[in-house]
Amino acid sequence: MNKNCPSLCRNIFVCVVLFCILAFISFPVPAKNMTSYLNELNIKYNHKIAFSSNITNSITPTHQPTGSDLKQALKNLLSGTELEYKEIHGFFIIKRKKIVPKPKPVTPVVRKEKPKVVEKPIIDKYPSKYICKAWPVCPSVNSDAPETLPVILSDYIQPKDTIRVYKNAIKSNLLYDAVSTLNIGYEMAITNKITFELIANVNPWTFKNDKKWQLYALQAGIKYWFQGNFNKFFINTDLLGGYYNMSRIKFTLANSNVDLSNLEYRGTIIGWNVGTGFIIPLSERLKLEGAISVGYIRFHYDRYHKTTDSFYKINTTSKNYVGPTKISLSLMYLF
């Protein structure tokens, strides 16, 4: 019995060693997490990596940090994970990737509309700010207009990208042209309902028997359009000034006959007037403008006696006039 005791103890020891070896093989050491790998890289590359262990503790990398430099090692280590690195002045910051949410698919809504046959005055039942009543010349484009409007208004409403808003115009008064006074006017938009105009009038002609009604004048003014620029009715106010020379003509002014057969008037005029007018569209760009004004004009002139044998100055005087100052029928082109 005593002889067999050492042999028995040896066998027990061998069994215990074999059991420990089998247990070690059966229960492998758990894989290292991301924090462990990053700490090893920090030691290897002089602590150039910044990270939060709250984020990296729960992540187990699927690739080893292999590579010739730190950048390549981090790229391999972080591949397949939700982490990425950002390099700032030679240091590397580990952070979560930004996840852009996918847009939700939008199901188009199909609207069924039944066309209705109605009279055109139905347009007055809808807000005027959504409707272009003066197509193709509209005072403004409304960005807040509804995307879909009733089919019954299709004769009035044009697509937003095809609406043309004109801000400039040139024109000429046909009545002045008819009496040989050349004139040209320019008008520009200041706001959606206010325009500025400048008009030049020139009559340099001398007719047979020395008849003349020469005029060199400028007129500047402001217009207010009730329904938007270059659309229907307006009111205006103007300042005017110029030089005139009349001789050997006869005309009627304020119910009195004026005979300048042997007289010549040379002088200046300055005045102010107010008026109103309207626009008649002829085409998309071509319009006809009618206007009438009343106001005040001051005449300062030299009066001369003029015959075939003599010409001398009679006197210098001034007169004030209050009444109609302008009537026009102008052809206008918008651009």
Backbone torsions as a table, in degrees:
resi	resn	phi	psi	omega
1	MET	NA	-40.6	-179.9
2	ASN	-70.6	-31.9	179.5
3	LYS	-67.5	-32.7	-176.8
4	ASN	-84.9	-10.4	-176.6
5	CYS	-65.4	-46.2	179.1
6	PRO	-62.4	-39.3	-179.8
7	SER	-63.4	-38.4	179.7
8	LEU	-66.8	-40.9	179.5
9	CYS	-65.1	-38.7	179.3
10	ARG	-63.4	-40.4	-179.3
11	ASN	-66.6	-39.4	178.6
12	ILE	-63.8	-41.5	-179.5
13	PHE	-63.0	-41.9	179.3
14	VAL	-63.2	-41.1	179.7
15	CYS	-63.7	-40.5	179.5
16	VAL	-63.5	-42.3	180.0
17	VAL	-63.5	-44.7	179.4
18	LEU	-62.6	-39.4	178.6
19	PHE	-61.9	-41.0	179.4
20	CYS	-65.3	-39.5	179.0
21	ILE	-64.1	-43.5	179.4
22	LEU	-65.7	-37.7	179.1
23	ALA	-66.2	-37.8	179.7
24	PHE	-66.6	-38.4	179.5
25	ILE	-71.0	-39.0	-176.6
26	SER	-70.8	-30.8	-178.3
27	PHE	-116.0	88.3	-176.9
28	PRO	-69.1	157.4	178.5
29	VAL	-67.5	131.2	-179.5
30	PRO	-61.1	148.2	-178.2
31	ALA	-66.7	149.5	179.0
32	LYS	-71.5	146.4	177.1
33	ASN	-88.7	-179.3	-175.9
34	MET	-64.2	-33.2	-179.2
35	THR	-62.3	-41.2	-179.2
36	SER	-63.0	-46.8	-179.5
37	TYR	-62.8	-41.2	-178.9
38	LEU	-67.7	-35.9	176.2
39	ASN	-64.2	-39.9	177.5
40	GLU	-63.4	-42.2	178.7
41	LEU	-66.8	-35.3	178.2
42	ASN	-61.9	-42.3	179.1
43	ILE	-66.4	-39.5	-177.1
44	LYS	-70.5	-35.6	-174.0
45	TYR	-114.5	32.3	170.7
46	ASN	61.7	45.2	170.3
47	HIS	53.9	56.1	178.1
48	LYS	-104.8	12.2	-177.5
49	ILE	-118.4	130.2	176.1
50	ALA	-115.2	132.1	-178.7
51	PHE	-156.6	166.0	177.3
52	SER	-108.2	121.2	-179.5
53	SER	-65.8	-22.3	176.5
54	ASN	-62.2	-27.9	179.9
55	ILE	-91.4	-42.5	-171.7
56	THR	-82.0	-20.1	-178.8
57	ASN	-61.4	-34.3	-174.6
58	SER	-89.9	5.9	-176.2
59	ILE	-114.9	128.6	176.6
60	THR	-109.2	116.9	-177.6
61	PRO	-69.5	152.8	178.3
62	THR	-102.6	-7.0	-179.8
63	HIS	-128.7	152.8	179.0
64	GLN	-84.1	149.6	179.9
65	PRO	-78.0	66.2	-179.8
66	THR	-93.8	151.7	178.3
67	GLY	153.3	161.2	-177.2
68	SER	-78.5	-20.2	179.0
69	ASP	-141.6	177.2	-176.9
70	LEU	-65.4	-38.4	-178.2
71	LYS	-63.0	-44.3	179.3
72	GLN	-68.2	-37.2	179.6
73	ALA	-64.9	-43.2	177.8
74	LEU	-65.4	-39.0	179.8
75	LYS	-60.3	-42.9	179.6
76	ASN	-70.7	-39.9	-177.0
77	LEU	-66.5	-40.4	-174.7
78	LEU	-86.4	-9.2	-179.1
79	SER	-64.9	136.2	-179.2
80	GLY	85.3	1.8	177.8
81	THR	-113.9	177.8	179.6
82	GLU	-90.2	12.5	-178.5
83	LEU	-106.2	157.9	174.2
84	GLU	-147.0	165.6	178.9
85	TYR	-118.1	154.4	175.9
86	LYS	-130.0	125.5	-176.7
87	GLU	-92.6	127.3	178.3
88	ILE	-133.4	109.3	177.4
89	HIS	53.4	44.2	176.6
90	GLY	86.4	-6.1	176.7
91	PHE	-105.5	153.8	-174.4
92	PHE	-120.1	126.3	179.8
93	ILE	-108.7	124.7	179.7
94	ILE	-91.3	128.6	-178.9
95	LYS	-147.8	166.5	176.8
96	ARG	-74.2	148.9	176.3
97	LYS	-72.5	144.7	175.4
98	LYS	-78.3	124.5	-178.8
99	ILE	-102.2	115.7	178.9
100	VAL	-87.0	117.7	-178.7
101	PRO	-65.8	141.3	178.3
102	LYS	-73.8	136.0	179.9
103	PRO	-65.5	141.5	178.5
104	LYS	-73.3	135.7	178.8
105	PRO	-63.2	135.4	-179.7
106	VAL	-99.8	123.6	178.6
107	THR	-85.0	117.4	-179.1
108	PRO	-63.6	140.3	179.8
109	VAL	-97.4	120.3	180.0
110	VAL	-92.3	118.8	-179.4
111	ARG	-103.4	127.9	177.7
112	LYS	-98.1	121.8	-178.4
113	GLU	-120.2	134.6	178.9
114	LYS	-101.5	118.2	179.2
115	PRO	-64.1	141.8	178.5
116	LYS	-122.5	144.9	177.3
117	VAL	-99.6	111.8	-179.0
118	VAL	-135.1	167.5	177.5
119	GLU	-76.7	154.6	-176.6
120	LYS	-62.7	-29.2	179.0
121	PRO	-61.2	-7.5	177.5
122	ILE	-60.5	-19.6	-178.9
123	ILE	-61.1	-27.0	-178.4
124	ASP	-70.9	-10.4	-179.9
125	LYS	-83.2	-8.5	-177.1
126	TYR	-109.9	153.4	-177.9
127	PRO	-57.6	131.2	-175.9
128	SER	-66.3	-23.7	-178.1
129	LYS	-70.3	-15.8	178.1
130	TYR	-96.2	-0.7	-170.7
131	ILE	-123.9	133.2	175.9
132	CYS	-94.1	98.6	-176.1
133	LYS	-82.0	-13.2	-174.9
134	ALA	-118.3	35.5	179.4
135	TRP	-52.9	135.8	6.3
136	PRO	-95.1	9.6	-179.9
137	VAL	-101.8	104.9	-176.4
138	CYS	-113.2	144.0	-178.3
139	PRO	-66.3	-30.9	-179.4
140	SER	-163.7	164.3	176.1
141	VAL	-105.2	124.3	-174.4
142	ASN	-93.2	112.3	-179.0
143	SER	-73.0	-18.7	-177.6
144	ASP	-97.9	15.3	179.2
145	ALA	-66.8	147.7	179.0
146	PRO	-60.1	148.0	-179.9
147	GLU	-68.2	-33.0	-178.2
148	THR	-125.9	126.1	178.1
149	LEU	-118.2	158.0	-177.1
150	PRO	-57.6	145.1	179.2
151	VAL	-61.5	-27.4	-177.5
152	ILE	-64.4	-15.1	179.5
153	LEU	-99.7	9.3	-174.7
154	SER	-63.4	-22.4	178.1
155	ASP	-74.4	-15.3	-174.0
156	TYR	-111.2	-33.6	-170.0
157	ILE	-100.4	129.8	177.9
158	GLN	-108.5	155.7	177.4
159	PRO	-57.2	146.6	-175.0
160	LYS	-58.6	-39.0	-174.9
161	ASP	-77.2	-2.0	178.1
162	THR	-110.1	-1.8	179.5
163	ILE	-74.7	128.7	179.9
164	ARG	-106.6	126.8	178.6
165	VAL	-112.3	113.1	-178.3
166	TYR	-90.4	137.5	-176.6
167	LYS	-116.8	-4.1	-178.0
168	ASN	-138.4	156.2	178.6
169	ALA	-154.9	148.1	168.9
170	ILE	-120.7	149.9	-174.7
171	LYS	-155.0	166.6	176.4
172	SER	-146.0	136.7	179.8
173	ASN	-79.5	112.6	-176.5
174	LEU	-67.1	-30.1	179.5
175	LEU	-69.3	-38.9	175.1
176	TYR	-66.3	-40.8	178.0
177	ASP	-60.2	-34.4	-177.4
178	ALA	-67.3	-24.1	178.7
179	VAL	-107.9	28.4	171.3
180	SER	68.9	20.3	175.2
181	THR	-100.1	107.4	179.5
182	LEU	-70.5	138.5	-179.3
183	ASN	-151.3	147.8	178.1
184	ILE	-143.8	137.8	-179.3
185	GLY	-128.6	146.0	176.2
186	TYR	-124.7	135.5	-178.5
187	GLU	-132.6	134.9	-178.5
188	MET	-133.7	148.6	-179.0
189	ALA	-79.8	135.0	173.4
190	ILE	-101.9	-45.9	172.3
191	THR	-132.6	-170.2	-179.4
192	ASN	-68.8	-18.3	-177.4
193	LYS	-128.9	4.5	-177.4
194	ILE	-127.3	132.6	176.3
195	THR	-128.2	156.2	175.9
196	PHE	-113.8	136.8	179.9
197	GLU	-128.4	148.8	176.8
198	LEU	-136.3	125.6	-174.6
199	ILE	-126.3	134.2	176.2
200	ALA	-115.1	133.7	178.9
201	ASN	-122.5	132.0	-178.7
202	VAL	-137.7	127.6	173.4
203	ASN	-135.9	93.1	-175.5
204	PRO	-96.3	6.9	-166.6
205	TRP	-82.0	148.3	169.6
206	THR	-123.8	123.8	-173.0
207	PHE	-99.0	-172.6	-176.6
208	LYS	-60.9	144.8	-178.3
209	ASN	62.2	28.5	176.5
210	ASP	64.0	27.4	174.6
211	LYS	-77.9	137.2	178.6
212	LYS	-161.8	148.7	169.1
213	TRP	-136.2	63.5	-175.5
214	GLN	-67.7	144.9	-176.8
215	LEU	-151.0	133.9	172.8
216	TYR	-132.4	107.0	-171.4
217	ALA	-142.0	152.1	174.4
218	LEU	-124.4	144.9	179.4
219	GLN	-137.3	129.0	178.9
220	ALA	-128.8	139.0	-176.9
221	GLY	-162.0	176.1	-179.5
222	ILE	-121.9	139.3	175.8
223	LYS	-118.9	144.0	172.1
224	TYR	-117.2	122.8	-178.1
225	TRP	-101.7	126.0	-174.6
226	PHE	-70.6	-29.4	-176.9
227	GLN	-121.8	29.8	178.6
228	GLY	101.9	155.1	-174.6
229	ASN	-55.5	135.4	176.7
230	PHE	58.9	36.3	-177.6
231	ASN	-136.2	110.9	174.0
232	LYS	61.2	-127.0	-166.6
233	PHE	-88.4	153.3	177.8
234	PHE	-149.3	163.6	168.0
235	ILE	-123.2	154.1	-175.8
236	ASN	-145.9	161.0	172.1
237	THR	-139.8	141.8	-172.5
238	ASP	-139.9	153.0	165.9
239	LEU	-111.6	141.3	-178.4
240	LEU	-139.9	154.3	178.0
241	GLY	-163.7	156.0	179.2
242	GLY	173.6	-170.8	-178.8
243	TYR	-126.0	143.0	178.9
244	TYR	-137.9	158.4	178.8
245	ASN	-148.9	113.9	-177.7
246	MET	-125.8	140.9	175.8
247	SER	-161.0	151.0	174.3
248	ARG	55.5	40.6	176.6
249	ILE	-130.0	161.1	177.2
250	LYS	-129.4	134.8	177.7
251	PHE	-157.8	168.1	179.6
252	THR	-110.1	128.9	-179.2
253	LEU	-135.6	121.5	177.7
254	ALA	56.2	49.7	176.7
255	ASN	63.8	21.5	176.8
256	SER	-132.1	142.0	-179.5
257	ASN	-84.8	131.4	179.0
258	VAL	-111.6	120.7	-178.7
259	ASP	-117.0	111.3	179.1
260	LEU	-110.2	34.0	-177.5
261	SER	-59.8	-37.9	-178.6
262	ASN	-120.4	21.2	-178.0
263	LEU	-128.0	157.0	174.8
264	GLU	-138.0	133.8	179.7
265	TYR	-115.3	126.9	175.5
266	ARG	-126.9	126.0	-178.4
267	GLY	-173.7	-170.2	-178.0
268	THR	-121.3	156.9	176.0
269	ILE	-129.9	147.3	173.7
270	ILE	-148.0	139.5	-175.7
271	GLY	-167.6	179.9	-179.2
272	TRP	-146.1	142.8	179.1
273	ASN	-147.0	164.9	173.4
274	VAL	-130.1	153.3	-178.7
275	GLY	-164.1	-172.5	179.6
276	THR	-145.8	165.2	-179.1
277	GLY	-169.7	-174.3	-176.9
278	PHE	-152.1	164.6	-179.7
279	ILE	-118.4	134.6	173.0
280	ILE	-116.2	114.2	-179.2
281	PRO	-72.5	131.7	174.6
282	LEU	-101.9	-33.7	175.4
283	SER	-156.1	-168.1	-177.7
284	GLU	-61.0	-40.7	-177.0
285	ARG	-109.6	-23.2	-174.0
286	LEU	-95.2	126.3	-177.7
287	LYS	-131.1	159.1	174.5
288	LEU	-116.9	123.1	-177.0
289	GLU	-113.4	126.4	174.1
290	GLY	-112.4	139.6	-177.1
291	ALA	-152.2	154.5	175.2
292	ILE	-143.1	142.1	-176.7
293	SER	-136.5	151.8	171.9
294	VAL	-128.7	154.2	-179.7
295	GLY	176.0	-154.7	-175.1
296	TYR	-122.4	135.4	176.2
297	ILE	-133.4	136.3	174.5
298	ARG	-110.4	124.2	178.3
299	PHE	-101.8	129.1	172.1
300	HIS	-124.9	120.1	-170.7
301	TYR	-149.1	161.0	170.5
302	ASP	-105.0	133.3	179.8
303	ARG	-107.5	130.9	-177.2
304	TYR	-120.8	145.5	169.9
305	HIS	-90.8	128.4	-171.8
306	LYS	-136.2	117.3	173.4
307	THR	-132.5	-179.1	179.1
308	THR	-69.8	-21.3	-176.8
309	ASP	-104.6	-21.1	-175.1
310	SER	-145.3	157.2	178.6
311	PHE	-153.7	112.3	-179.5
312	TYR	-147.8	157.4	-177.0
313	LYS	-80.9	132.7	178.8
314	ILE	-92.3	-54.3	-179.9
315	ASN	-166.1	174.0	174.0
316	THR	-122.9	131.4	-177.1
317	THR	-150.8	174.6	179.1
318	SER	-136.4	149.4	177.5
319	LYS	-140.6	150.8	177.1
320	ASN	-110.2	142.3	-178.9
321	TYR	-132.8	134.4	174.3
322	VAL	-129.1	125.6	-178.5
323	GLY	159.0	-161.4	177.1
324	PRO	-60.1	134.0	-177.7
325	THR	-119.8	-17.9	-176.2
326	LYS	-158.7	141.0	168.0
327	ILE	-137.5	133.7	-174.3
328	SER	-143.0	149.6	171.2
329	LEU	-137.5	96.4	-167.6
330	SER	-107.5	143.3	172.5
331	LEU	-93.2	124.5	-170.9
332	MET	-122.4	138.8	176.5
333	TYR	-120.9	124.0	-178.1
334	LEU	-94.4	147.0	174.4
335	PHE	-155.2	NA	NA
